[in-house]
Amino acid sequence: TIATQLARIEGLDMVVYSIGNTNDDTHLVAAGMATPEEIHAARKKGATGIIACRFIDAHGKECAVSPSDRLISAPLNRLRTASKKLLVVAGLERFAATQSAIAGDLVSHLVVDRILAEKLLGA
């Protein structure tokens, strides 16, 4: 059941995920989970990235905006408490989002492509 799956999140010791950007063509819009207007509103409230369908700001804190209020996904505080947090990401369009995840203690291990690595190291 959904309740069983959500209860399993409580004991996470490792998470593996990627991060989305907040561009108009982000994966939430492509999947029909959010409208372009919701993405625009999230950016106006400071959103720089998307993890587990939840918007984060530049400090890696959750921005409580739609569609997160109508989705079931792992809460960011549960991801944050995992001892191993592997973020796998590629592309310069995810630079700000990646920085935000790092700033918010959502990353302990990072796998990126060369161009993003060079940008992160230069930041």
Disulfide bonds with the S-S distance in Angstrom:
none
